[in-house]
């Protein structure tokens, strides 16, 4: 058998010809480090979506409510994060964060709705 170096820690080890790591710990550590940036990006986006959803849900207890842009922003709502956009036949554009949505009105007002 050929002696090799672990891709994670650099230690020498003996094993199968296709073995790359000296232990399961090193294999997991190496792969977690590779995916770290990608996982952090996804985690951050999901956290922002979750926060937006929570804000919309707390402000829209009746299924349809009017709120000001200031109220949304003061609660930490981020208009850059949503899950879908729905345009009606008339051209009205609703933005959704899962089943909670909003429609921009005049004077910085928004109608919050819940999609059934």
PyMOL commands that place a pseudoatom at each C-alpha (Angstrom):
pseudoatom trace, name=CA, resn=UNK, resi=1, chain=A, elem=C, hetatm=0, pos=[0.000, 0.000, 0.000]
pseudoatom trace, name=CA, resn=UNK, resi=2, chain=A, elem=C, hetatm=0, pos=[1.107, 3.511, -0.803]
pseudoatom trace, name=CA, resn=UNK, resi=3, chain=A, elem=C, hetatm=0, pos=[1.646, 6.136, 1.900]
pseudoatom trace, name=CA, resn=UNK, resi=4, chain=A, elem=C, hetatm=0, pos=[-0.340, 9.313, 1.301]
pseudoatom trace, name=CA, resn=UNK, resi=5, chain=A, elem=C, hetatm=0, pos=[-0.901, 12.748, 2.874]
pseudoatom trace, name=CA, resn=UNK, resi=6, chain=A, elem=C, hetatm=0, pos=[-4.283, 13.746, 4.285]
pseudoatom trace, name=CA, resn=UNK, resi=7, chain=A, elem=C, hetatm=0, pos=[-5.893, 16.597, 2.315]
pseudoatom trace, name=CA, resn=UNK, resi=8, chain=A, elem=C, hetatm=0, pos=[-6.988, 18.258, 5.553]
pseudoatom trace, name=CA, resn=UNK, resi=9, chain=A, elem=C, hetatm=0, pos=[-4.179, 17.942, 8.093]
pseudoatom trace, name=CA, resn=UNK, resi=10, chain=A, elem=C, hetatm=0, pos=[-1.264, 16.819, 5.921]
pseudoatom trace, name=CA, resn=UNK, resi=11, chain=A, elem=C, hetatm=0, pos=[-0.499, 13.796, 8.109]
pseudoatom trace, name=CA, resn=UNK, resi=12, chain=A, elem=C, hetatm=0, pos=[0.778, 10.642, 6.426]
pseudoatom trace, name=CA, resn=UNK, resi=13, chain=A, elem=C, hetatm=0, pos=[-1.509, 7.633, 6.416]
pseudoatom trace, name=CA, resn=UNK, resi=14, chain=A, elem=C, hetatm=0, pos=[-1.800, 4.208, 4.806]
pseudoatom trace, name=CA, resn=UNK, resi=15, chain=A, elem=C, hetatm=0, pos=[-4.994, 2.935, 3.215]
pseudoatom trace, name=CA, resn=UNK, resi=16, chain=A, elem=C, hetatm=0, pos=[-6.938, 2.201, 0.076]
pseudoatom trace, name=CA, resn=UNK, resi=17, chain=A, elem=C, hetatm=0, pos=[-5.693, 3.686, -3.167]
pseudoatom trace, name=CA, resn=UNK, resi=18, chain=A, elem=C, hetatm=0, pos=[-8.609, 6.150, -3.372]
pseudoatom trace, name=CA, resn=UNK, resi=19, chain=A, elem=C, hetatm=0, pos=[-8.513, 7.223, 0.294]
pseudoatom trace, name=CA, resn=UNK, resi=20, chain=A, elem=C, hetatm=0, pos=[-7.873, 10.979, 0.711]
pseudoatom trace, name=CA, resn=UNK, resi=21, chain=A, elem=C, hetatm=0, pos=[-8.198, 11.615, 4.463]
pseudoatom trace, name=CA, resn=UNK, resi=22, chain=A, elem=C, hetatm=0, pos=[-6.638, 10.045, 7.524]
pseudoatom trace, name=CA, resn=UNK, resi=23, chain=A, elem=C, hetatm=0, pos=[-9.947, 10.023, 9.458]
pseudoatom trace, name=CA, resn=UNK, resi=24, chain=A, elem=C, hetatm=0, pos=[-13.653, 10.821, 9.305]
pseudoatom trace, name=CA, resn=UNK, resi=25, chain=A, elem=C, hetatm=0, pos=[-12.958, 13.949, 11.329]
pseudoatom trace, name=CA, resn=UNK, resi=26, chain=A, elem=C, hetatm=0, pos=[-10.535, 15.261, 8.686]
pseudoatom trace, name=CA, resn=UNK, resi=27, chain=A, elem=C, hetatm=0, pos=[-12.923, 14.352, 5.856]
pseudoatom trace, name=CA, resn=UNK, resi=28, chain=A, elem=C, hetatm=0, pos=[-15.798, 16.224, 7.528]
pseudoatom trace, name=CA, resn=UNK, resi=29, chain=A, elem=C, hetatm=0, pos=[-13.629, 19.222, 8.412]
pseudoatom trace, name=CA, resn=UNK, resi=30, chain=A, elem=C, hetatm=0, pos=[-12.288, 19.488, 4.861]
pseudoatom trace, name=CA, resn=UNK, resi=31, chain=A, elem=C, hetatm=0, pos=[-15.732, 19.294, 3.238]
pseudoatom trace, name=CA, resn=UNK, resi=32, chain=A, elem=C, hetatm=0, pos=[-17.306, 21.707, 5.754]
pseudoatom trace, name=CA, resn=UNK, resi=33, chain=A, elem=C, hetatm=0, pos=[-14.564, 24.235, 5.015]
pseudoatom trace, name=CA, resn=UNK, resi=34, chain=A, elem=C, hetatm=0, pos=[-15.205, 23.907, 1.258]
pseudoatom trace, name=CA, resn=UNK, resi=35, chain=A, elem=C, hetatm=0, pos=[-18.943, 24.549, 1.657]
pseudoatom trace, name=CA, resn=UNK, resi=36, chain=A, elem=C, hetatm=0, pos=[-18.617, 27.236, 4.344]
pseudoatom trace, name=CA, resn=UNK, resi=37, chain=A, elem=C, hetatm=0, pos=[-19.056, 30.325, 2.138]
pseudoatom trace, name=CA, resn=UNK, resi=38, chain=A, elem=C, hetatm=0, pos=[-21.941, 28.827, 0.198]
pseudoatom trace, name=CA, resn=UNK, resi=39, chain=A, elem=C, hetatm=0, pos=[-23.694, 27.650, 3.360]
pseudoatom trace, name=CA, resn=UNK, resi=40, chain=A, elem=C, hetatm=0, pos=[-23.241, 31.058, 5.019]
pseudoatom trace, name=CA, resn=UNK, resi=41, chain=A, elem=C, hetatm=0, pos=[-24.795, 32.813, 2.018]
pseudoatom trace, name=CA, resn=UNK, resi=42, chain=A, elem=C, hetatm=0, pos=[-27.816, 30.508, 2.044]
pseudoatom trace, name=CA, resn=UNK, resi=43, chain=A, elem=C, hetatm=0, pos=[-28.150, 30.751, 5.831]
pseudoatom trace, name=CA, resn=UNK, resi=44, chain=A, elem=C, hetatm=0, pos=[-28.068, 34.574, 5.711]
pseudoatom trace, name=CA, resn=UNK, resi=45, chain=A, elem=C, hetatm=0, pos=[-30.687, 34.732, 2.955]
pseudoatom trace, name=CA, resn=UNK, resi=46, chain=A, elem=C, hetatm=0, pos=[-32.954, 32.280, 4.790]
pseudoatom trace, name=CA, resn=UNK, resi=47, chain=A, elem=C, hetatm=0, pos=[-32.592, 34.311, 8.001]
pseudoatom trace, name=CA, resn=UNK, resi=48, chain=A, elem=C, hetatm=0, pos=[-33.643, 37.500, 6.198]
pseudoatom trace, name=CA, resn=UNK, resi=49, chain=A, elem=C, hetatm=0, pos=[-36.614, 35.741, 4.571]
pseudoatom trace, name=CA, resn=UNK, resi=50, chain=A, elem=C, hetatm=0, pos=[-37.635, 34.312, 7.948]
pseudoatom trace, name=CA, resn=UNK, resi=51, chain=A, elem=C, hetatm=0, pos=[-37.428, 37.763, 9.555]
pseudoatom trace, name=CA, resn=UNK, resi=52, chain=A, elem=C, hetatm=0, pos=[-39.507, 39.347, 6.754]
pseudoatom trace, name=CA, resn=UNK, resi=53, chain=A, elem=C, hetatm=0, pos=[-42.108, 36.585, 7.071]
pseudoatom trace, name=CA, resn=UNK, resi=54, chain=A, elem=C, hetatm=0, pos=[-42.314, 37.057, 10.834]
pseudoatom trace, name=CA, resn=UNK, resi=55, chain=A, elem=C, hetatm=0, pos=[-42.792, 40.828, 10.454]
pseudoatom trace, name=CA, resn=UNK, resi=56, chain=A, elem=C, hetatm=0, pos=[-45.531, 40.432, 7.834]
pseudoatom trace, name=CA, resn=UNK, resi=57, chain=A, elem=C, hetatm=0, pos=[-47.294, 37.787, 9.923]
pseudoatom trace, name=CA, resn=UNK, resi=58, chain=A, elem=C, hetatm=0, pos=[-47.210, 39.896, 13.097]
pseudoatom trace, name=CA, resn=UNK, resi=59, chain=A, elem=C, hetatm=0, pos=[-48.515, 43.013, 11.337]
pseudoatom trace, name=CA, resn=UNK, resi=60, chain=A, elem=C, hetatm=0, pos=[-51.157, 41.192, 9.285]
pseudoatom trace, name=CA, resn=UNK, resi=61, chain=A, elem=C, hetatm=0, pos=[-53.256, 39.384, 11.893]
pseudoatom trace, name=CA, resn=UNK, resi=62, chain=A, elem=C, hetatm=0, pos=[-56.575, 39.756, 10.009]
pseudoatom trace, name=CA, resn=UNK, resi=63, chain=A, elem=C, hetatm=0, pos=[-55.417, 38.561, 6.590]
pseudoatom trace, name=CA, resn=UNK, resi=64, chain=A, elem=C, hetatm=0, pos=[-55.602, 42.054, 5.053]
pseudoatom trace, name=CA, resn=UNK, resi=65, chain=A, elem=C, hetatm=0, pos=[-54.132, 45.152, 6.696]
pseudoatom trace, name=CA, resn=UNK, resi=66, chain=A, elem=C, hetatm=0, pos=[-52.803, 48.588, 5.722]
pseudoatom trace, name=CA, resn=UNK, resi=67, chain=A, elem=C, hetatm=0, pos=[-49.459, 49.686, 7.171]
pseudoatom trace, name=CA, resn=UNK, resi=68, chain=A, elem=C, hetatm=0, pos=[-46.968, 52.449, 6.494]
pseudoatom trace, name=CA, resn=UNK, resi=69, chain=A, elem=C, hetatm=0, pos=[-43.558, 51.891, 4.964]
pseudoatom trace, name=CA, resn=UNK, resi=70, chain=A, elem=C, hetatm=0, pos=[-42.086, 53.447, 8.101]
pseudoatom trace, name=CA, resn=UNK, resi=71, chain=A, elem=C, hetatm=0, pos=[-43.718, 50.771, 10.284]
pseudoatom trace, name=CA, resn=UNK, resi=72, chain=A, elem=C, hetatm=0, pos=[-42.316, 47.986, 8.108]
pseudoatom trace, name=CA, resn=UNK, resi=73, chain=A, elem=C, hetatm=0, pos=[-38.834, 49.509, 8.108]
pseudoatom trace, name=CA, resn=UNK, resi=74, chain=A, elem=C, hetatm=0, pos=[-38.861, 50.243, 11.842]
pseudoatom trace, name=CA, resn=UNK, resi=75, chain=A, elem=C, hetatm=0, pos=[-39.594, 46.550, 12.445]
pseudoatom trace, name=CA, resn=UNK, resi=76, chain=A, elem=C, hetatm=0, pos=[-36.557, 45.610, 10.328]
pseudoatom trace, name=CA, resn=UNK, resi=77, chain=A, elem=C, hetatm=0, pos=[-38.326, 44.613, 7.104]
pseudoatom trace, name=CA, resn=UNK, resi=78, chain=A, elem=C, hetatm=0, pos=[-35.961, 44.276, 4.112]
pseudoatom trace, name=CA, resn=UNK, resi=79, chain=A, elem=C, hetatm=0, pos=[-37.696, 44.926, 0.778]
pseudoatom trace, name=CA, resn=UNK, resi=80, chain=A, elem=C, hetatm=0, pos=[-34.846, 43.237, -1.129]
pseudoatom trace, name=CA, resn=UNK, resi=81, chain=A, elem=C, hetatm=0, pos=[-35.761, 39.753, 0.118]
pseudoatom trace, name=CA, resn=UNK, resi=82, chain=A, elem=C, hetatm=0, pos=[-38.911, 38.018, -1.124]
pseudoatom trace, name=CA, resn=UNK, resi=83, chain=A, elem=C, hetatm=0, pos=[-39.868, 34.633, -2.507]
pseudoatom trace, name=CA, resn=UNK, resi=84, chain=A, elem=C, hetatm=0, pos=[-42.164, 35.539, -5.407]
pseudoatom trace, name=CA, resn=UNK, resi=85, chain=A, elem=C, hetatm=0, pos=[-43.861, 38.304, -7.357]
pseudoatom trace, name=CA, resn=UNK, resi=86, chain=A, elem=C, hetatm=0, pos=[-47.422, 38.010, -8.622]
pseudoatom trace, name=CA, resn=UNK, resi=87, chain=A, elem=C, hetatm=0, pos=[-48.786, 40.321, -11.310]
pseudoatom trace, name=CA, resn=UNK, resi=88, chain=A, elem=C, hetatm=0, pos=[-52.556, 40.390, -11.852]
pseudoatom trace, name=CA, resn=UNK, resi=89, chain=A, elem=C, hetatm=0, pos=[-54.207, 40.708, -15.265]
pseudoatom trace, name=CA, resn=UNK, resi=90, chain=A, elem=C, hetatm=0, pos=[-54.710, 44.413, -14.524]
pseudoatom trace, name=CA, resn=UNK, resi=91, chain=A, elem=C, hetatm=0, pos=[-50.977, 44.825, -13.907]
pseudoatom trace, name=CA, resn=UNK, resi=92, chain=A, elem=C, hetatm=0, pos=[-51.082, 45.104, -10.108]
pseudoatom trace, name=CA, resn=UNK, resi=93, chain=A, elem=C, hetatm=0, pos=[-47.830, 43.761, -8.649]
pseudoatom trace, name=CA, resn=UNK, resi=94, chain=A, elem=C, hetatm=0, pos=[-47.871, 41.856, -5.347]
pseudoatom trace, name=CA, resn=UNK, resi=95, chain=A, elem=C, hetatm=0, pos=[-44.627, 40.862, -3.627]
pseudoatom trace, name=CA, resn=UNK, resi=96, chain=A, elem=C, hetatm=0, pos=[-44.660, 37.730, -1.482]
pseudoatom trace, name=CA, resn=UNK, resi=97, chain=A, elem=C, hetatm=0, pos=[-42.571, 36.237, 1.255]
pseudoatom trace, name=CA, resn=UNK, resi=98, chain=A, elem=C, hetatm=0, pos=[-43.994, 32.724, 1.198]
pseudoatom trace, name=CA, resn=UNK, resi=99, chain=A, elem=C, hetatm=0, pos=[-47.772, 33.175, 1.736]
pseudoatom trace, name=CA, resn=UNK, resi=100, chain=A, elem=C, hetatm=0, pos=[-47.537, 36.685, 3.202]
pseudoatom trace, name=CA, resn=UNK, resi=101, chain=A, elem=C, hetatm=0, pos=[-47.589, 39.464, 0.636]
pseudoatom trace, name=CA, resn=UNK, resi=102, chain=A, elem=C, hetatm=0, pos=[-47.756, 43.204, 0.203]
pseudoatom trace, name=CA, resn=UNK, resi=103, chain=A, elem=C, hetatm=0, pos=[-48.925, 45.693, -2.389]
pseudoatom trace, name=CA, resn=UNK, resi=104, chain=A, elem=C, hetatm=0, pos=[-47.464, 49.197, -2.559]
pseudoatom trace, name=CA, resn=UNK, resi=105, chain=A, elem=C, hetatm=0, pos=[-50.052, 51.983, -2.478]
pseudoatom trace, name=CA, resn=UNK, resi=106, chain=A, elem=C, hetatm=0, pos=[-49.712, 55.763, -2.645]
pseudoatom trace, name=CA, resn=UNK, resi=107, chain=A, elem=C, hetatm=0, pos=[-48.172, 57.850, 0.159]
pseudoatom trace, name=CA, resn=UNK, resi=108, chain=A, elem=C, hetatm=0, pos=[-45.811, 55.081, 1.335]
pseudoatom trace, name=CA, resn=UNK, resi=109, chain=A, elem=C, hetatm=0, pos=[-48.681, 52.824, 2.398]
pseudoatom trace, name=CA, resn=UNK, resi=110, chain=A, elem=C, hetatm=0, pos=[-48.805, 49.086, 1.868]
pseudoatom trace, name=CA, resn=UNK, resi=111, chain=A, elem=C, hetatm=0, pos=[-51.631, 46.578, 1.923]
pseudoatom trace, name=CA, resn=UNK, resi=112, chain=A, elem=C, hetatm=0, pos=[-50.544, 43.363, 3.605]
pseudoatom trace, name=CA, resn=UNK, resi=113, chain=A, elem=C, hetatm=0, pos=[-52.346, 40.229, 2.443]
pseudoatom trace, name=CA, resn=UNK, resi=114, chain=A, elem=C, hetatm=0, pos=[-52.221, 36.525, 3.091]
pseudoatom trace, name=CA, resn=UNK, resi=115, chain=A, elem=C, hetatm=0, pos=[-52.464, 34.198, 0.103]
pseudoatom trace, name=CA, resn=UNK, resi=116, chain=A, elem=C, hetatm=0, pos=[-54.917, 31.389, 0.713]
for i in range(1, 116): cmd.bond("trace and resi %d" % i, "trace and resi %d" % (i + 1))
show_as sticks, trace
zoom trace
